[in-house]
Every structure is written in structure tokens, then in C-alpha cells.
């Protein structure tokens, strides 16, 4: 049985501590649950226990599931009937339902800057709300899915105010040249993304130093740190202290035929 959750999210949030998909769901609850129909949250229960949890933010679903217990067919039928735009989940979910996702990549977790990588590039970085500069860097770096500046600004600034997201800018000398973000953060876990460097400053170790320094600072204060990357970027993250521990996949509604 799948039910919408309103009000008491304790069981859902406890279940979501299992992986990076759950981090996205739990942080979305903190950021968006007060916004009414814009965001909805669901749990599937089997024998009285949660087997899957999902967030739906503006039609975009994130699924966190115990794939050994969850009824995958019920989940996908429910999501399709809901009129979704995108669904992101563990790649194993798509294998269980026999569907072909639009895009896949690696789930990586940070295991230690000093022990696993030799990148010692020295940069100056800090949290920032210089949104125009950050958006400009992301655009140049090919983040075409972030939408218009004002739509992106409304969302990211809301998440920053809610304590769910943090955005960082790195400077090479005095020039802002790279950015990385904590996109979703709970009390125990941080999910990173939005990593990019302006073309003129690439191959200097700036992005590697930025993402690994942020991840190191988070782990030293007790957070688990994960991110999703394309398979083509896996080697980059492995050189900077991350290891692969799974795969993500996304399906777009218009390609789900």
C-alpha cells in the first residue's frame, strides 16, 4: 500500500537514512513540505513497515527503496499514474521493473581526501550567495537542466534559507572560477553536486581541490558525503577521495513509452 504522508514524517525520515536517495527525499521534506501541493511525500508499507519512500517536487520523483522488500510494480504503476516528469532512483529498480532509464551514472561516497588522493592544489573557497556568478559558471559548464536564472534562483535560495543547501565558490587568485554545492543536507548526510570549473581554469586541480576539501570538512564534522556523477567522471572523483558504491538512473516521462 502506498500512502501520502502529511504532518508526521518521523518514520519516513528514519527510513531515508539508508542511502543517498533517502538523503534527497529527507532534505526535500525539510525544504518543501510547507509549500502544499508543490511537494508531496509518499511511503509504501508492507506488513506495517515502510519498504519505500518517495518525494515528488514539482512532478519530479526521487525514490528510496528497500529493493529486497518493496513492491516495485506497485511503485512504478503509482508513479506513472501520478503524471510524473522525471524519476530518479537506484539503477537496480529499473532492472526489477524491466524498464530502460534515460540516463545512468555512478553513486560515489567520500572516503578520505588525505588517504586516497594526492591533489594538493591550494585554493580559496567559501560559502557564497553570489547567485549570478554561480549561475554563470554552471551555464558555461553545461548545466542545461537548471532552467532560467529566476527559476533556479527561487529554488536554490529557498533551500539555502531552509538550511538544506550550501553553495561554494572557489577563487584562483582573485578570480571566481569554480563552484560546488551541497544540494541536500540532513542531520547526518550531505549530497553534493553542481561541480564545475570555467574552461580557462581547468586542468589546474581547482575542482578536485574544491569538492574534496568540502567533503573532508563535512566528514570531519560527522556527515556522510555522497554525490551522483556520470560514468565518464568516475575517475575524476576517485582521484579526489571518492569510491563508487552504486549506480543511479533517471527516467523521463516522455521517454517512458
N, C-alpha and C positions, 0 to 999 in steps of 0.2 A: 504494500500500500504506500502510495506517495501522498504526502500532505503538505500544504503550505504552512510555514511557521510564522506566527505573528506574536511578538511580545517576549516569550521566554525562549532564549536561544542557547541556554546552557548546555543541553545535550548535544546540539548541533556543533557548538564551538569545541567541545571536548572531542568529538569525533574528528573534527577537522585538523586536529593536531598531528594527524598521521603522515601528511606529506605536503608538498608544495602546492598542489591543487587545493588542499584544505586551507592553506595559508591565504590563498586568493579569496576563497569563499568567506573565511572568518573576517578578514580585513574589510571585505566588501560590506559585510553586515555592519561593522562599526562605522563605515563611511556613509552608507546609503540607506540603512534601514528606516531612517526617519523621513525619507523622501517619498513615501507612499508607493504608488504603482510603478514608479521608475525602476524600483528594485524589488525583487521577490526572492524568497528563500524557501527551499523545499528539503524534505527528508523522506527517504524511503525506509520503511520499517519492516523487518521480518521477524516474526516471533517476539514482537515488542521491543526489538533493539534496532538502532539505526544501522543500515547497511550502505547507505549512500547519502550524500548531501550535495546540494547544488545551489548556486546563486544565479540569478537572471538579472542582469543590469542592462536596461535599455535593449532587451532582446538578445543579449549575448550571455550564453550559459558557460559556467565553469562547473565541472563535475568532479567531486571527490568521492571515490567509491572503494569499498572493500570488495574487490572483484571475485573473491572466493565465495562470498555470501550474497552479493547483490543480484537482483533480478534484472539483468542487463536489457532484456527485451522490453520489460515494463518501462524502464528508464527511457530508452530511445523512443518508444511509442509516445510517451508522455511529452518529451521534449519536442518531437515533431508536431504533435497536436497543439503545442503552445505557440507555434508560429515563431520559432527562433531565427536569429540572424546567423550566429556562429555558436559552435560548441567546442570547447577545449577540454581535453581530458587525457588521462593516461592512454598511450597508444594501444595498450592491451585491451582496452574497452572496445575499440573498433574491430579488433580481431574477434572478440567474443560475439559481436553482433553481425559480423560479416560485411562491414561497410568499409568503403575506401575514403580515408580522410583527404582533405585538400592539401595539407602540409604537415610534415613531421619534423622532429628535431630531438635534441638531447636535453634531458634534465640533469643539471650538474649541481653539486654541493661543494662548498668551500671547505677544504681540509687543512689549510695552513700555508700561509704565504712563505714563511721562512724555510719550512721543511721541504716544500715541493717546487718552488720556483726560484730562479736566480735574478729576477727582474729588480734592479736597484735604482731605477730611474727616480730622480728626485723631482717632485712637482709640488706646487702649492695648490691645495684644493680646499673647498669649504662648501657648506650648505648654502644654497642661494635661492632667492625668489626673483632673480633676473630672468623672468619668463621669456621675454622676447629673444634674448641671446640664446637661451637653452633651446627654444623652438627653432631658431635659425640653424643651430648646429644639427639638430635632429633632421630637419628638412634636407640639408646638404648631404647628410649621411644616408639618406634614402628611406627614412621612416615615413613612407607614403600613407600608412594606415592611421596616422594620428589625426587626420582631418584638418579642418580650418583652425587658424590660431585661436579664435574666440571660443570655439567648441572645446578645443584641447585645454585652453586656459581655465574655463569654467570647471572642468572636471579635475584637473591636477591641483588647482588652487583649493578646491573643496577638500580633496584628500589630504593635502598638506595641513589645512586648518584642523581637520579631524585627527591628525596625528598618525595617519595611516601611511603617508608617503613623505619622502625627503628627496630633494634634487640637489646634485652636486655639480659644481663647475671646477675644472682644472685649468690652471694657467701655466703656460710655458713662457717664462719670463713674466711679462706683464699682460700677455695676450690670452684671453679666454679661448681655449682651443678644443676642449673635450668635456663631455658630460656623462654622468651615470646617475641612476636613480634607485632608491628603494621604492618600488611601486606599491608593495603591500607589506605591512608590518603588523604583527600581532604581539602579544606579550612575550612570546618565546621564539618566533621565527620571522625572518625577513626574506622577501622575494625581490630580487634585483632585476633591472632591465634598463632599456634606454641608454645603452652604452655606445658612444660614438665619438670620433675624432675628426676634426676638419682635415681635408686631404693634405694640405700643406704641412701638417704636423704629424703625419703618420710615419711609421717605421722608426719612431724615437722612443717607444715604450711608454707613451703617455697613458693610453687607455688601459694597458695592462697594469701599470702602477696605480692608476685611479681605482679600478674595480677591485683589485686585490687589497689595497690599503683600506678601502671602505669595508670590505668583507672581514678583514682582520680586526678592525676596530669593533665591528659588530660581534664577532665571535668572542672577543676578549671580554665583552660585557654580557655574555651568556646566550646570544642568539644563534640559532642555526640559520645558515645563509644558503639559499638556492637561487637558481635562475634557469630560464629556458634559452637555448641557443640553437641556431641552425647547425646541422652536422658539419658544415664547412668551417664553422668557427670553433669546433670542439678542441682542436689542437691549441688554439689561442688560449682558451680558458684552462686547459690542462697545464699549460706553461705558467699560468698565473695562480696556481694553487687549488684548482677545482678538479673534481673527479666526476665521471658520469655515473649516475645511479638509476637511470631510467630513460624513458622516452615520452615526449608529449606529442599530441596530434590535434589538429583543428579541422573541423568540417564546416563549410559554409552552406547555408540553406539552399542557395541557388544551384549548388553542385551536388546536392543530396537528392538525386533522382533515381 
